[in-house]
Amino acid sequence: MARADSSAATPGWGLVIVRLAVGMTFVQAGWAKITQGVGPWIVEGTASRIASSPRYFSWWGREILLRWPDFFAIVISWGAFVAGVGLFLGILVRPMGWFAALMLANIYFAGPRLHQPYVLLLAACVVACAVGRAGRRIGFDELLDSRLPGWLTWTRS
């Protein structure tokens, strides 16, 4: 039986370590894209993978991603960086985790097949952080608990 104390709402240290590691991974990947420069070619280069992906994703890729490659090139680089900073600092972990999972779903279908196992692992980690209150221990979500709506930080019981 679970104890009814404040520690029940605090994530374990293992999840915090996952949050920090995945956050740093996203920060490094995003920063590398920002500093090296990412252009529309990063999106346009996925056209063949998008065409061969399941119908529900190929529509999204064809009608949304490939129509605005300049915009999504920015989203890819800055999105990874911002999500990584949020995860690493434990700030708005719930929305950052779900946003990162959405980015990873796109990478899973549009990116290289060789990266799919790694993408699935990262997706599992960011979803675990999002649902596991991972920003509540050594993270800013604990401070934001009373200042933001609970649906955003997911820190209130």
C-alpha positions as CSV (number, residue, x, y, z in Angstrom):
1,M,0.0,0.0,0.0
2,A,1.4,3.4,-1.0
3,R,2.1,5.9,1.8
4,A,0.1,9.1,1.7
5,D,2.9,11.6,2.2
6,S,4.5,14.2,0.0
7,S,7.2,11.7,-1.3
8,A,4.4,9.8,-3.2
9,A,4.1,12.7,-5.6
10,T,7.8,13.0,-6.1
11,P,9.4,11.0,-8.9
12,G,12.2,8.6,-8.1
13,W,15.8,9.5,-8.7
14,G,15.9,7.1,-11.7
15,L,13.3,9.1,-13.6
16,V,15.2,12.3,-12.7
17,I,18.4,10.8,-14.2
18,V,16.5,9.8,-17.3
19,R,15.1,13.4,-17.6
20,L,18.5,14.9,-17.2
21,A,20.2,12.6,-19.7
22,V,17.4,12.9,-22.3
23,G,17.3,16.7,-21.8
24,M,21.0,17.0,-22.4
25,T,20.7,14.7,-25.5
26,F,18.1,17.0,-27.0
27,V,20.0,20.2,-26.0
28,Q,23.1,18.9,-27.8
29,A,21.2,17.7,-30.9
30,G,19.3,20.9,-31.2
31,W,22.3,23.1,-30.6
32,A,24.3,21.3,-33.2
33,K,21.6,21.9,-35.7
34,I,21.3,25.5,-34.8
35,T,25.0,26.2,-35.0
36,Q,25.7,24.1,-38.1
37,G,22.6,25.6,-39.9
38,V,19.6,23.5,-40.9
39,G,17.7,24.4,-44.1
40,P,14.7,23.1,-45.9
41,W,16.8,20.2,-47.3
42,I,16.5,18.4,-43.9
43,V,12.7,18.2,-44.4
44,E,12.8,17.8,-48.2
45,G,15.3,14.9,-47.9
46,T,12.7,12.8,-46.1
47,A,10.2,12.8,-49.1
48,S,10.9,9.2,-50.1
49,R,10.5,8.0,-46.5
50,I,7.3,9.9,-46.1
51,A,5.9,8.4,-49.3
52,S,6.6,4.9,-48.1
53,S,5.3,5.4,-44.5
54,P,1.9,4.4,-43.3
55,R,-1.1,6.3,-44.8
56,Y,-1.9,8.3,-41.6
57,F,1.7,9.7,-41.5
58,S,2.2,10.0,-45.3
59,W,-0.7,12.4,-45.4
60,W,0.8,14.5,-42.6
61,G,4.2,14.5,-44.2
62,R,3.0,15.3,-47.7
63,E,0.3,17.9,-46.8
64,I,2.0,19.6,-43.9
65,L,5.7,18.9,-43.5
66,L,6.7,19.0,-47.1
67,R,4.6,22.1,-47.9
68,W,6.6,24.2,-45.3
69,P,10.1,22.8,-45.2
70,D,11.7,26.1,-44.1
71,F,9.3,26.4,-41.1
72,F,9.8,22.8,-40.1
73,A,13.6,23.0,-40.4
74,I,13.4,25.7,-37.7
75,V,11.0,23.7,-35.6
76,I,13.3,20.7,-35.8
77,S,16.4,22.6,-34.6
78,W,14.9,25.0,-32.1
79,G,12.3,22.5,-31.0
80,A,14.9,20.0,-30.0
81,F,16.9,22.6,-28.2
82,V,14.0,24.2,-26.3
83,A,12.5,20.8,-25.3
84,G,15.9,19.7,-24.1
85,V,16.4,22.8,-22.0
86,G,12.9,22.3,-20.5
87,L,13.5,18.6,-19.7
88,F,17.0,19.3,-18.3
89,L,15.8,22.1,-16.1
90,G,12.6,20.3,-15.2
91,I,10.5,23.2,-16.4
92,L,7.1,22.4,-18.0
93,V,8.2,18.8,-18.3
94,R,4.7,17.6,-19.2
95,P,4.3,19.7,-22.4
96,M,8.0,19.5,-23.3
97,G,7.8,15.7,-23.0
98,W,4.8,15.5,-25.2
99,F,6.2,17.9,-27.8
100,A,9.5,15.9,-27.9
101,A,7.4,12.7,-28.3
102,L,5.6,14.3,-31.3
103,M,9.0,15.3,-32.8
104,L,10.3,11.8,-32.3
105,A,7.2,10.3,-33.9
106,N,8.0,12.3,-37.0
107,I,11.6,11.2,-36.9
108,Y,10.6,7.6,-36.5
109,F,8.6,7.7,-39.8
110,A,10.6,10.2,-41.8
111,G,14.1,9.6,-40.5
112,P,16.6,6.9,-41.3
113,R,15.4,3.4,-40.5
114,L,18.7,2.8,-38.7
115,H,17.7,5.4,-36.1
116,Q,14.3,3.9,-35.3
117,P,15.3,1.8,-32.2
118,Y,17.1,4.9,-30.8
119,V,14.1,7.1,-31.5
120,L,11.7,4.6,-29.8
121,L,14.0,4.5,-26.7
122,L,14.0,8.3,-26.6
123,A,10.3,8.5,-27.1
124,A,9.7,6.1,-24.2
125,C,11.9,8.2,-22.0
126,V,10.2,11.5,-22.8
127,V,6.7,10.1,-22.4
128,A,7.8,8.6,-19.0
129,C,9.1,12.0,-18.0
130,A,5.8,13.7,-19.1
131,V,3.6,11.3,-17.2
132,G,5.9,10.6,-14.3
133,R,6.1,14.1,-12.8
134,A,9.8,14.2,-13.6
135,G,10.1,17.9,-13.1
136,R,9.0,17.7,-9.5
137,R,12.4,16.6,-8.1
138,I,15.3,19.1,-8.7
139,G,13.2,20.8,-11.3
140,F,11.3,24.0,-11.7
141,D,8.0,22.3,-12.0
142,E,7.9,22.1,-8.2
143,L,8.2,25.9,-8.1
144,L,5.6,26.4,-10.8
145,D,3.0,24.1,-9.1
146,S,1.0,26.9,-7.6
147,R,1.6,29.4,-10.3
148,L,0.4,27.6,-13.5
149,P,-2.6,25.5,-14.3
150,G,-2.2,21.8,-13.2
151,W,-2.9,20.5,-16.7
152,L,0.3,22.3,-17.8
153,T,2.7,21.2,-15.2
154,W,0.9,18.1,-14.0
155,T,2.3,18.7,-10.6
156,R,-0.9,18.9,-8.5
157,S,-2.6,15.7,-7.4
